[in-house]
Amino acid sequence: MSGRRAEAARNNTRILDAAREVFLADPEAPISAVAARAGVGIGALYRRYPTKHDLLRALAADGLSRYIADLQAALDADGDPWTAYCDCLHRVVEGQSQALAQRVAGLFPPTAELSELANRAAGMAEALFRRVRRAGELRDDVSAADVVLLLETVMLVDLPGADRGAALRHRYLELLLQGLHNPVEAKLPGSPARQADLVARWRKNS
């Protein structure tokens, strides 16, 4: 790329990285907080994303695309299904893609492209979940939607200090995986979450 295009690409990466951090912490934060975190002028941000909805859509698309890539890598993996599943969830937590997509759900009218990406991701996550369940590696009283919401919770964990939040997120994910792994003796209270519960969040402003 030319120097100008390369700089524009770097600015866009900084904006999306900053927006991910800002909106994971507070989905209602103003767009000016993203510009400040990214270290770019508010004018530069608005030239690329004229409204907060435009930025949120781009962020959701980026998160869903990276989530799909992580799921595809797990579905393509050879060997033990449980190991591939655990590795996938750790990659998802590291990239914070799935949590961000769910965190901003309902804050803007989704496009047809976003709906297609969300449906594709949901189908792949369900397929991966079913494969691990068929292998006898998952407790039988949880759903794929349960795992999505648990991941979202794990990815909100944060503490001050270099990499402290990231280390804790992986620690708690490992604790979660131990609770999901068969065999288990205690049953969970209540009923599992449903995929329809997750889909409904995208329809708030549609």
N, C-alpha and C positions, 0 to 999 in steps of 0.2 A: 504494500500500500504506500501511497505517497505520504509525505510527512504530515500534511493536514488531515488526511483520512486516518492515519495511524493515531494521531492525537485525538481525533473525534472518537475513535474506537476505545481508546484508553479512558477518555472522559465518560463514555457510556458505561464501561465496566465499573468505574469508580461510583457512578451514580447508582447503578443497580446493586452493587455491594453495600453502599451506604443505605439505600432504601430497604434492603433486606434487614439490616441491623435495626434501623429506626422503626419499621413497621412490625417487626417481630416483637419489639418491646412495647410499642403503642400503635395499633392500627389507625388510630384517629389523629396521629401526629400531623402537623402541617407540612407541606412540601418544602417549605423553607428549611425545616430541620434536616431534610435529606441533602439539600444543597450545602448546608453548613458542614454536615458530616463528610460529604464527598470532597469538600474543598474546591467547589466550583461556584461560579456566580449564578445567582438565581435566574438571570437572563439566559445563560447557557443551558440551564436545565429546562426552562420553558420553551426554548427553541426546539428542543428534542421531544419534550413531553408537555404539550400546551396545558393539560389539566392533570389534576391528581389521578383522575380515572385512567388517563392514558398511561401514567406511570405504573399504577397498580396492575393494569392489564399486562403491560410488558413484564412486570415482575412476576405475576402469576404464570405467564407463558414460559418465562425462563425457569421458574421453579418446577413446573410440571414437566418441561422437557428434560431437565436434569433428573427428576424422579423417574421418568420413563426409562432413561438410559441406565440408571441403577437397577431397575427392575429387569430390564432386558438382559443385563449382564448376569444376573442371578438365574434367570430362566435358561440362559445359554450355557451355564456352568455345568461341567461334568462332576461326578463324584457325589458325595454325601449331601442330600437336600438340606439338612439342618445347618450344616456349615455354610452352604451357599446363602441360605436365608439370613443367618446371623451376620455374615459379611455384608450382605446387602443393607440390612438395617443400620449397621454401623456407618456405611457410606452415606446413607440417607441422613443420619444424624449429623455427620461431619459437614455435609453440604447444606443442611437446613432447608432443603428444597421443599419437601412435603409439608413441613410445618408452616412455611411461609404461604404456600398456596392455600392451605386451609385457614390460616389466620386472616387472610384478606378476603375470604369468601363472603359474598353478600354486601361488600362495600362498594361495588360498581356493577353496572349491567354487563354480563359476560357476552363475548362475541361468539359466533358460531365456531371459530377456530379454537377458542378456549374451551368451549363445551366439548368439542371433539377430543382435545387433549385430555380433559378431565375424565371423559368416558374411557378413553384408551388406557389411562393410568389405572383407573378403577378396575378395569377388566384384567390388566396384567397383574395387579396386586392380588386380586382374587385367584387368578390362576396359580400364582406362586404360593399363596396360602394353601390352596387345595392340594398342591403337590406335596408340601411339607406335611399336611394332615394325612394324606394317603400313606406317607412313609411311617406314620405312627409316632411322629415327633412332637405333635402339638396336643395340648390338653383339649378335651372335646367340648368344653363349655365356654369357649371364646369364639368370636367372629373376626373376619378380616377387618371389619369396621372398628371393632374394639382395638385392634392393633394400631390402626391409623390414629385414633384418638389418644392412645397411650404414647405413641411416638410424638404427637403434637405436644403433649404434656412434658415429656422428657426434654424436648428441644427448647422449652421456655426456661429451663434451669440456667441461671447465670450468677456469677459472683465477680467482684472486682479482682483484678490481677491478671497478668499475662497467662492466657490459656487455662485459667482456673475453671471457667465455665465449661469449656470444651471437655476438659478432663472429667468433670462431674457428670456431664451429659453421657459420656461413654460408660462411666461407672454405673449410672442408674439404668442405662439401657441393658447392661449386663445383668443387673439385678432383675429387670423386667424379663429378659430372656430365660433366666433360671425359673421364673414363675410360670412362663409359658410352656416350658419343656416338659414333656411326659417323662416318667410317671409322676403324678401328683395325687395327694390324698384328699386335700380339702377342696370342696366345691366353692365357687364364687357366688355371692348373693346376687339377687336380681337377674335380669335378662341381658343378653349381650346387645351392644349397639347394632344398628342396621345401616346398610349402605344408604337407604332412603333418608336417614337422619342427616347424613353428610351432604347428600344432594340438595336437601331442602335449604341448606345455608346459602347455596348459590342462587337461590330464587328470591331472595329478599327484595332485591331492587329490579327484578326482571318484569 
